[in-house]
Amino acid sequence: MTEVPSTITEHTVPPPPPGTFAPLRHSLFAVIWTATVLGNIGTFMRDVASAWLVTDISASPAAVAMIQAAGTLPIFLLAIPAGVLSDILDRRRFLIAIQIALAVVSSLLAALAWTGSVAVESLIVLTFLGGVGAALATPAWQAITPELVPRSDIKGAVALNSLGINIARSIGPALGGFLLAALGAATVYGIDVLTYLLVGGALLWWRRKADADDGLREQFGGALRAGLRYARASRDLHRILWRAVLFFAFASAVWALLPIVARQEIGGGPSFYGLMLGSVGAGAIAGAILLPGARARLGQDRLVLAASLVTAGSTALLALTNSEIVAIIATFVLGIAWIAMLTTLNSTMQAILPNWIRGRGLAIYLTAFNGAMAAGSLGWGFLAQEIGTDTTLLFAGVSLAVIAALAHRAPLPSGEGDLTPSLHWPEPAMAEPVAHDRGPVLIMVTYRIRQTDRIAFLTVLERLSEERRRDGAYAWGISEDAADPEHIVEWFFVESWAEHLRQHKRVSKADADIQAEARRFHQGAEPPLVQHFLAVSKPGRDVH
């Protein structure tokens, strides 16, 4: 009898995957996660107080919508710069500074509410400043997760972060509405100040190691340009952004007009408004639990269609009902659809982004998301002022259903490519060391292609051009030798030698497969010739 080697039996049973709450075993993550949940509860309480106060001051739907827009517009304006800052600054110190600034904003709100000096203008300005803090902090919060837990727990940590936000969304508005009715807006704002101090204390407790410097750290301007180049070149990113903009522009109607629905259409008080928002949060928690099964049954694109249609139906139902119970049910169902849409779009975006651009790519997504929300909120608010809240919500719901059916014809990207770095490019040959800031740099790849393969080869190169531009090229093209048409040169420019060295680290395994496909058309025993050309400065003049 042949004995089975022990090494085989050891690998036949894979270790069980880490549990959902496994990341909380790490004290650093547990402390910061708990503090951020409490901080988000305070933020939701503050937003409820501000949204309700403006209805006390003005009955105009446009004024209410401007408060909603003031909170989301900064993310549209600042998300991309914030994504760059989160990559080039010490994230812990950056987040601590933001918590202090947000505490000052809420302190000013508390002082105005305490003295009875609140005006629509001051609420809009301070809400906008609070939105600036949130815009600057969001990419950094997303970026620190891998620093708080080991690699095996990252997925669980991301899921817990989403769960924490929805816990805060379900508790914060309801608690804020209750405290607003019982103790007043100044108390609500004061509690929000304490939560920022709590989050700042948790970050101070974290002893973060300084980032290693490999000599290729990006500066703000270069990192910003690299992020914008990537966004301009990535077709998959374009498809996700368009779907997000179309959905959120129409779905923003319900968020912009919900305070008016609660107060004027249904006749509820601040506690009922908080209960409606809490119902959305509770629906989001339920949706997060149901989401894996729904995705398995429906698939990605049908799930997005279903979430859009349910959101449209909930919006229309709020327009047609005056019942508090029906409104609570509608907002609960809205929460289920909302989390399904947010999670699907966000996870798809994560799947198409390589690690080197993840923060900036997500910041671009946040820009599109919040830009659509801000513009939509203002538009729906002014429209409601002209034709009424119920008619506006009904029109938004019907329009969203039509848009969702049309957009379903353009599926989201699958995000199944292997985006880990391939590191297959050899180090470039240099006669002498090259300064990192020297540029621009021209890279030329020379192929010999048979005439019979020409069309197929050029088709592959067009696909390759997207990868070159995403990874740093600001210009790309194909040229042929006038004396020998089988002699074809692919060329592209990058702005500096350092940027080209970063390209070496950015090429993914999926991109390497496209490059290998192009090289299979090359004729000859030697591989295609790769050359690097540096800009030459005139005597007495440096070229950078």
C-alpha positions as CSV (number, residue, x, y, z in Angstrom):
1,M,0.0,0.0,0.0
2,T,1.4,3.4,-1.0
3,E,1.3,6.0,1.7
4,V,0.0,9.4,0.8
5,P,2.5,12.1,1.5
6,S,1.6,14.3,4.4
7,T,2.1,17.5,2.3
8,I,-0.8,16.5,0.0
9,T,-3.2,15.8,2.8
10,E,-2.3,19.1,4.4
11,H,-3.4,21.0,1.4
12,T,-6.6,19.1,0.5
13,V,-8.6,21.0,3.2
14,P,-8.1,24.8,2.8
15,P,-8.3,26.9,6.0
16,P,-11.6,28.4,6.7
17,P,-12.0,32.0,5.6
18,P,-11.8,34.6,8.3
19,G,-15.1,35.6,9.9
20,T,-17.0,38.8,9.2
21,F,-15.9,40.3,12.6
22,A,-12.3,38.9,12.5
23,P,-10.7,42.3,12.0
24,L,-12.1,43.4,15.4
25,R,-9.6,41.0,17.0
26,H,-6.9,43.6,16.1
27,S,-7.0,46.2,18.8
28,L,-5.9,49.1,16.6
29,F,-8.6,48.5,14.0
30,A,-11.2,47.9,16.8
31,V,-10.4,51.2,18.5
32,I,-10.4,53.3,15.4
33,W,-13.5,51.5,13.9
34,T,-15.5,52.1,17.1
35,A,-14.4,55.7,17.3
36,T,-15.4,56.3,13.6
37,V,-18.8,54.7,14.1
38,L,-19.4,57.1,17.0
39,G,-18.0,60.0,14.9
40,N,-20.4,59.2,12.1
41,I,-23.3,59.0,14.5
42,G,-22.4,62.6,15.5
43,T,-22.2,63.7,11.9
44,F,-25.6,62.3,11.1
45,M,-27.0,64.0,14.2
46,R,-25.5,67.3,13.1
47,D,-26.9,67.0,9.5
48,V,-30.4,66.2,10.9
49,A,-30.3,69.3,13.1
50,S,-29.1,71.6,10.2
51,A,-31.7,70.2,7.8
52,W,-34.5,70.7,10.3
53,L,-33.3,74.2,11.4
54,V,-33.5,75.5,7.9
55,T,-37.2,74.4,7.7
56,D,-37.8,76.5,10.8
57,I,-36.2,79.5,9.2
58,S,-37.5,79.2,5.7
59,A,-40.3,77.1,4.1
60,S,-38.6,77.3,0.7
61,P,-37.8,73.8,-0.8
62,A,-34.8,75.6,-2.6
63,A,-33.3,76.6,0.8
64,V,-33.6,73.0,2.1
65,A,-32.1,71.7,-1.1
66,M,-29.2,74.2,-0.8
67,I,-28.3,72.7,2.6
68,Q,-28.1,69.2,1.0
69,A,-26.0,70.6,-1.9
70,A,-23.7,72.5,0.5
71,G,-22.8,69.2,2.2
72,T,-22.1,67.3,-1.0
73,L,-20.6,70.0,-3.3
74,P,-17.2,70.0,-1.5
75,I,-16.7,66.4,-2.3
76,F,-17.3,67.1,-5.9
77,L,-14.8,69.9,-5.8
78,L,-12.1,68.5,-3.6
79,A,-12.3,64.7,-3.8
80,I,-9.5,64.4,-6.4
81,P,-7.1,66.8,-4.6
82,A,-7.9,65.0,-1.4
83,G,-7.0,61.7,-3.0
84,V,-3.7,63.1,-4.0
85,L,-3.1,64.5,-0.5
86,S,-3.9,61.2,1.1
87,D,-1.0,59.7,-0.9
88,I,1.7,62.3,-0.3
89,L,1.0,63.3,3.4
90,D,1.2,61.5,6.7
91,R,-2.4,60.2,6.7
92,R,-2.7,60.0,10.5
93,R,-1.6,63.6,11.1
94,F,-3.8,64.7,8.1
95,L,-6.9,63.1,9.6
96,I,-6.2,64.5,13.1
97,A,-6.0,68.0,11.7
98,I,-9.3,67.5,9.9
99,Q,-11.0,66.3,13.1
100,I,-9.9,69.5,14.9
101,A,-11.2,71.6,12.0
102,L,-14.6,69.8,12.0
103,A,-14.9,70.2,15.8
104,V,-14.4,74.0,15.3
105,V,-17.2,74.0,12.7
106,S,-19.7,72.2,14.9
107,S,-18.7,74.5,17.8
108,L,-19.7,77.5,15.8
109,L,-23.0,75.9,14.9
110,A,-23.6,75.1,18.6
111,A,-22.8,78.7,19.5
112,L,-25.2,80.1,16.9
113,A,-27.9,77.7,17.9
114,W,-27.4,78.6,21.6
115,T,-27.7,82.3,21.0
116,G,-30.6,82.0,18.5
117,S,-28.5,83.6,15.8
118,V,-28.8,80.9,13.1
119,A,-29.6,82.1,9.6
120,V,-29.9,80.2,6.3
121,E,-26.7,81.8,5.1
122,S,-24.7,80.8,8.2
123,L,-26.1,77.2,8.0
124,I,-25.1,76.9,4.3
125,V,-21.6,78.3,4.9
126,L,-20.9,76.1,7.9
127,T,-22.5,73.0,6.3
128,F,-20.2,73.7,3.3
129,L,-17.1,73.8,5.6
130,G,-18.2,70.6,7.2
131,G,-18.4,69.1,3.7
132,V,-14.9,70.3,3.0
133,G,-13.6,68.4,6.0
134,A,-15.5,65.2,4.9
135,A,-14.2,65.6,1.4
136,L,-10.6,65.9,2.5
137,A,-10.9,63.0,5.0
138,T,-12.7,60.4,2.9
139,P,-9.9,59.2,0.6
140,A,-7.5,59.0,3.6
141,W,-9.9,57.0,5.7
142,Q,-10.2,54.5,2.8
143,A,-6.4,54.4,2.3
144,I,-5.5,53.5,6.0
145,T,-7.5,50.3,6.2
146,P,-4.7,48.1,4.9
147,E,-2.4,49.6,7.6
148,L,-4.8,48.6,10.5
149,V,-5.2,44.9,9.7
150,P,-3.2,42.1,8.0
151,R,-3.8,41.3,4.4
152,S,-6.0,38.3,5.2
153,D,-8.5,40.6,7.0
154,I,-8.7,43.5,4.6
155,K,-11.9,42.4,2.9
156,G,-13.5,41.9,6.3
157,A,-12.3,45.3,7.4
158,V,-13.8,47.0,4.3
159,A,-17.1,45.2,4.9
160,L,-17.1,46.3,8.6
161,N,-16.4,49.9,7.6
162,S,-19.5,49.8,5.4
163,L,-21.5,48.2,8.2
164,G,-20.3,50.9,10.6
165,I,-21.5,53.7,8.3
166,N,-24.9,52.1,8.1
167,I,-25.1,51.5,11.8
168,A,-24.4,55.2,12.2
169,R,-27.0,56.0,9.6
170,S,-29.6,54.0,11.4
171,I,-28.8,55.4,14.8
172,G,-27.6,59.0,14.2
173,P,-30.7,60.5,12.5
174,A,-33.2,59.0,14.9
175,L,-31.1,60.0,17.9
176,G,-30.5,63.4,16.5
177,G,-34.2,64.0,15.8
178,F,-35.1,62.9,19.4
179,L,-32.4,65.1,21.0
180,L,-33.3,68.0,18.7
181,A,-37.0,67.8,19.9
182,A,-36.0,67.3,23.5
183,L,-32.9,69.4,24.1
184,G,-32.5,71.7,21.1
185,A,-30.0,72.1,18.2
186,A,-27.2,73.4,20.4
187,T,-27.0,70.1,22.4
188,V,-27.0,68.1,19.2
189,Y,-24.1,70.2,17.8
190,G,-22.3,70.0,21.1
191,I,-22.4,66.2,21.1
192,D,-21.0,66.2,17.5
193,V,-18.0,68.2,18.8
194,L,-17.3,65.5,21.4
195,T,-17.4,62.8,18.8
196,Y,-14.7,64.6,16.7
197,L,-12.5,64.8,19.8
198,L,-13.1,61.1,20.4
199,V,-12.0,60.2,16.8
200,G,-9.0,62.5,17.1
201,G,-8.0,60.8,20.4
202,A,-8.1,57.3,18.7
203,L,-5.9,58.6,15.9
204,L,-3.4,60.0,18.5
205,W,-3.3,56.6,20.2
206,W,-2.2,55.1,16.9
207,R,1.6,55.1,16.5
208,R,1.8,55.0,12.8
209,K,5.2,54.2,11.1
210,A,6.5,56.8,8.8
211,D,6.1,56.0,5.1
212,A,9.2,54.5,3.3
213,D,10.8,56.7,0.6
214,D,12.0,54.8,-2.5
215,G,13.0,58.0,-4.3
216,L,9.9,57.8,-6.6
217,R,7.3,59.4,-4.3
218,E,5.0,61.6,-6.4
219,Q,4.6,65.3,-5.8
220,F,1.1,66.8,-5.7
221,G,1.1,68.2,-9.3
222,G,2.5,65.1,-10.9
223,A,0.2,62.8,-8.9
224,L,-2.8,64.9,-9.8
225,R,-1.9,64.7,-13.5
226,A,-1.3,61.0,-13.3
227,G,-4.7,60.5,-11.8
228,L,-6.4,62.6,-14.5
229,R,-4.5,60.8,-17.3
230,Y,-5.7,57.5,-15.9
231,A,-9.3,58.6,-15.7
232,R,-9.2,60.0,-19.2
233,A,-7.8,56.8,-20.7
234,S,-9.8,54.1,-18.8
235,R,-12.9,53.1,-20.7
236,D,-14.0,50.8,-17.9
237,L,-13.9,53.7,-15.5
238,H,-15.9,55.8,-17.9
239,R,-18.7,53.2,-18.0
240,I,-19.0,53.1,-14.2
241,L,-18.9,56.9,-13.9
242,W,-21.7,57.4,-16.4
243,R,-23.9,54.8,-14.7
244,A,-23.2,56.5,-11.3
245,V,-24.0,60.0,-12.6
246,L,-27.2,59.0,-14.3
247,F,-28.5,57.1,-11.2
248,F,-27.5,59.7,-8.5
249,A,-28.7,62.7,-10.5
250,F,-32.2,61.4,-10.5
251,A,-32.1,59.5,-7.1
252,S,-30.9,62.8,-5.4
253,A,-34.5,64.1,-5.6
254,V,-35.6,62.0,-2.6
255,W,-32.7,63.1,-0.4
256,A,-33.1,66.8,-1.3
257,L,-36.8,66.8,-0.6
258,L,-37.1,64.4,2.3
259,P,-37.3,67.1,5.0
260,I,-40.1,68.7,3.1
261,V,-41.9,65.4,2.7
262,A,-41.6,64.7,6.5
263,R,-42.7,68.2,7.6
264,Q,-45.1,69.6,5.0
265,E,-46.5,66.6,3.1
266,I,-46.9,64.1,6.0
267,G,-47.0,66.6,8.9
268,G,-44.4,65.0,11.1
269,G,-41.9,66.6,13.6
270,P,-38.2,66.4,13.9
271,S,-38.3,63.0,15.6
272,F,-40.3,61.6,12.7
273,Y,-37.8,63.0,10.2
274,G,-35.0,61.4,12.2
275,L,-37.0,58.1,12.2
276,M,-37.3,58.3,8.4
277,L,-33.6,58.6,8.0
278,G,-33.0,55.9,10.6
279,S,-35.3,53.7,8.5
280,V,-33.1,54.3,5.5
281,G,-30.1,53.2,7.6
282,A,-31.9,50.1,8.9
283,G,-32.9,49.2,5.3
284,A,-29.2,49.6,4.3
285,I,-28.1,47.1,7.1
286,A,-30.8,44.7,5.9
287,G,-29.7,45.2,2.3
288,A,-26.0,44.5,3.2
289,I,-27.1,41.2,4.7
290,L,-29.3,40.3,1.7
291,L,-26.8,41.5,-0.9
292,P,-24.6,38.4,-1.4
293,G,-27.6,36.2,-2.1
294,A,-29.2,38.8,-4.4
295,R,-25.9,39.2,-6.4
296,A,-25.5,35.5,-6.8
297,R,-29.1,35.1,-8.1
298,L,-29.3,38.2,-10.3
299,G,-25.7,39.0,-11.3
300,Q,-24.2,42.4,-11.3
301,D,-26.1,44.2,-14.0
302,R,-29.6,42.9,-13.2
303,L,-28.9,43.8,-9.5
304,V,-28.1,47.3,-10.6
305,L,-31.3,47.5,-12.6
306,A,-33.4,46.1,-9.7
307,A,-31.9,48.6,-7.3
308,S,-32.6,51.5,-9.7
309,L,-36.2,50.4,-10.2
310,V,-36.8,49.9,-6.4
311,T,-35.3,53.4,-5.8
312,A,-37.6,54.8,-8.4
313,G,-40.6,53.1,-6.9
314,S,-39.8,54.3,-3.4
315,T,-39.4,57.8,-4.6
316,A,-42.8,57.7,-6.3
317,L,-44.4,56.1,-3.3
318,L,-43.2,59.0,-1.0
319,A,-44.9,61.4,-3.5
320,L,-48.2,59.6,-3.4
321,T,-48.6,58.9,0.4
322,N,-49.5,61.0,3.4
323,S,-49.2,58.0,5.8
324,E,-46.3,57.9,8.3
325,I,-46.3,54.1,8.2
326,V,-46.1,53.9,4.5
327,A,-43.4,56.6,4.4
328,I,-41.3,54.5,6.9
329,I,-41.8,51.4,4.8
330,A,-40.8,53.3,1.6
331,T,-37.6,54.7,3.2
332,F,-36.7,51.2,4.5
333,V,-37.0,49.8,1.0
334,L,-35.1,52.8,-0.3
335,G,-32.2,51.9,2.1
336,I,-32.1,48.3,0.8
337,A,-31.9,49.5,-2.9
338,W,-29.5,52.4,-2.0
339,I,-26.9,50.1,-0.3
340,A,-27.2,47.6,-3.2
341,M,-26.4,50.3,-5.7
342,L,-23.6,52.0,-3.7
343,T,-21.9,48.7,-2.9
344,T,-22.1,47.3,-6.5
345,L,-20.7,50.5,-8.1
346,N,-18.0,50.9,-5.5
347,S,-16.9,47.2,-5.6
348,T,-16.9,47.3,-9.4
349,M,-14.7,50.5,-9.2
350,Q,-12.4,48.8,-6.8
351,A,-12.1,45.8,-9.1
352,I,-10.9,47.8,-12.1
353,L,-8.4,49.9,-10.2
354,P,-4.8,48.8,-9.6
355,N,-3.4,49.6,-6.2
356,W,-1.2,52.5,-7.4
357,I,-4.1,54.6,-8.5
358,R,-6.8,53.3,-6.2
359,G,-7.1,56.3,-3.9
360,R,-7.3,58.8,-6.8
361,G,-9.6,56.5,-8.8
362,L,-12.0,56.3,-5.9
363,A,-11.7,60.1,-5.5
364,I,-12.8,60.6,-9.1
365,Y,-15.7,58.3,-8.5
366,L,-16.7,60.3,-5.4
367,T,-16.4,63.5,-7.5
368,A,-18.9,62.1,-10.0
369,F,-21.2,60.7,-7.3
370,N,-21.3,63.9,-5.2
371,G,-21.4,66.2,-8.2
372,A,-24.5,64.4,-9.5
373,M,-26.0,64.5,-6.0
374,A,-25.2,68.3,-5.5
375,A,-26.5,69.3,-9.0
376,G,-29.5,67.0,-8.7
377,S,-30.4,68.4,-5.2
378,L,-30.3,72.0,-6.5
379,G,-32.3,71.2,-9.6
380,W,-35.0,69.2,-7.9
381,G,-35.3,71.8,-5.1
382,F,-35.9,74.6,-7.6
383,L,-38.2,72.4,-9.6
384,A,-40.2,71.6,-6.5
385,Q,-40.6,75.2,-5.8
386,E,-42.2,75.7,-9.2
387,I,-44.4,72.6,-9.6
388,G,-44.7,71.2,-6.0
389,T,-42.9,68.5,-4.0
390,D,-45.1,65.6,-4.8
391,T,-45.1,66.2,-8.6
392,T,-41.3,66.6,-8.6
393,L,-40.8,63.3,-6.7
394,L,-43.2,61.5,-9.0
395,F,-41.4,62.9,-12.1
396,A,-38.0,62.0,-10.7
397,G,-39.1,58.4,-9.9
398,V,-40.6,57.8,-13.4
399,S,-37.5,59.3,-15.1
400,L,-35.1,57.2,-13.0
401,A,-37.0,54.0,-14.1
402,V,-36.8,54.9,-17.7
403,I,-33.1,55.8,-17.5
404,A,-32.3,52.6,-15.6
405,A,-34.0,50.5,-18.4
406,L,-32.0,52.3,-21.1
407,A,-28.7,52.1,-19.2
408,H,-29.1,48.4,-18.6
409,R,-28.1,47.9,-22.3
410,A,-24.6,49.1,-21.4
411,P,-23.3,46.5,-18.9
412,L,-20.8,47.4,-16.2
413,P,-17.2,46.0,-16.6
414,S,-16.6,42.6,-15.0
415,G,-13.4,43.6,-13.3
416,E,-11.9,40.1,-13.6
417,G,-8.5,41.1,-14.9
418,D,-5.4,40.4,-12.7
419,L,-4.2,43.9,-11.7
420,T,-1.3,42.9,-9.6
421,P,2.0,44.3,-10.9
422,S,3.7,42.0,-13.4
423,L,7.2,43.6,-13.0
424,H,8.2,42.1,-16.3
425,W,9.8,45.2,-17.8
426,P,13.7,45.0,-17.6
427,E,15.5,48.0,-16.2
428,P,16.2,50.6,-18.9
429,A,19.7,50.7,-20.3
430,M,21.5,53.9,-19.3
431,A,25.0,55.2,-20.3
432,E,25.0,57.2,-17.0
433,P,22.5,57.9,-14.2
434,V,19.5,60.0,-15.2
435,A,18.0,62.7,-13.0
436,H,14.5,61.8,-11.9
437,D,13.1,65.2,-13.0
438,R,14.6,65.0,-16.5
439,G,12.1,64.9,-19.3
440,P,10.1,64.5,-21.3
441,V,11.0,60.9,-22.2
442,L,10.3,59.2,-25.5
443,I,10.0,55.4,-25.5
444,M,10.1,53.6,-28.8
445,V,9.3,49.9,-29.4
446,T,10.2,48.7,-32.9
447,Y,8.5,45.7,-34.4
448,R,8.8,43.8,-37.7
449,I,5.3,42.8,-38.8
450,R,4.2,40.8,-41.9
451,Q,1.8,42.6,-44.1
452,T,-0.7,39.7,-43.6
453,D,-0.7,40.3,-39.8
454,R,-0.8,44.1,-40.0
455,I,-4.5,44.7,-39.3
456,A,-4.7,42.2,-36.4
457,F,-1.5,43.7,-34.9
458,L,-2.7,47.3,-35.1
459,T,-6.0,46.2,-33.4
460,V,-4.0,44.8,-30.5
461,L,-1.8,48.0,-30.3
462,E,-5.0,50.1,-30.0
463,R,-5.9,48.1,-26.9
464,L,-2.3,48.5,-25.7
465,S,-2.5,52.2,-26.2
466,E,-5.1,52.4,-23.4
467,E,-2.8,50.7,-21.0
468,R,0.2,53.0,-21.9
469,R,-2.0,56.1,-21.3
470,R,-3.4,54.8,-18.1
471,D,0.0,54.1,-16.7
472,G,1.5,57.5,-17.5
473,A,1.9,58.3,-21.2
474,Y,0.6,61.7,-22.2
475,A,1.0,61.0,-25.9
476,W,1.0,57.8,-27.9
477,G,1.2,56.8,-31.6
478,I,2.2,54.3,-34.3
479,S,4.6,55.1,-37.2
480,E,5.9,53.0,-40.1
481,D,9.1,53.2,-42.1
482,A,8.5,54.8,-45.5
483,A,11.1,52.6,-47.0
484,D,10.0,49.4,-45.3
485,P,6.2,49.2,-44.3
486,E,6.9,46.0,-42.2
487,H,9.1,48.1,-39.9
488,I,6.5,49.6,-37.4
489,V,7.3,51.7,-34.4
490,E,5.1,52.2,-31.3
491,W,6.0,55.4,-29.4
492,F,4.8,57.2,-26.4
493,F,5.9,60.1,-24.2
494,V,6.0,60.4,-20.4
495,E,6.7,63.6,-18.6
496,S,9.8,62.6,-16.7
497,W,12.3,59.8,-16.1
498,A,10.8,59.2,-12.6
499,E,7.4,58.8,-14.2
500,H,8.7,56.2,-16.6
501,L,10.3,54.3,-13.7
502,R,6.9,54.4,-12.0
503,Q,5.4,52.9,-15.2
504,H,7.7,49.9,-14.7
505,K,5.9,49.3,-11.4
506,R,2.4,50.0,-12.7
507,V,2.1,47.5,-15.5
508,S,-0.3,44.8,-14.4
509,K,-0.4,41.1,-15.3
510,A,-3.5,41.8,-17.4
511,D,-1.6,44.5,-19.3
512,A,1.3,42.1,-19.7
513,D,-0.9,39.7,-21.4
514,I,-1.9,42.4,-24.0
515,Q,1.8,43.2,-24.5
516,A,2.6,39.5,-25.0
517,E,-0.2,39.3,-27.6
518,A,1.3,42.2,-29.6
519,R,4.8,40.7,-29.4
520,R,3.6,37.4,-30.9
521,F,3.2,39.2,-34.2
522,H,6.9,40.3,-34.2
523,Q,9.1,38.5,-36.7
524,G,12.7,37.7,-35.9
525,A,14.8,35.9,-33.3
526,E,15.4,39.0,-31.2
527,P,12.5,40.6,-29.2
528,P,11.2,44.0,-30.3
529,L,13.8,46.8,-29.8
530,V,13.0,49.1,-26.9
531,Q,14.7,52.5,-26.8
532,H,14.5,55.5,-24.4
533,F,15.2,59.0,-25.6
534,L,15.7,62.0,-23.3
535,A,15.1,65.6,-24.1
536,V,18.4,67.4,-24.8
537,S,18.9,70.8,-23.3
538,K,20.6,73.7,-25.1
539,P,24.0,74.8,-23.8
540,G,23.5,76.7,-20.5
541,R,19.8,75.7,-20.2
542,D,18.3,72.8,-18.3
543,V,15.3,70.9,-19.6
544,H,13.0,69.3,-17.1
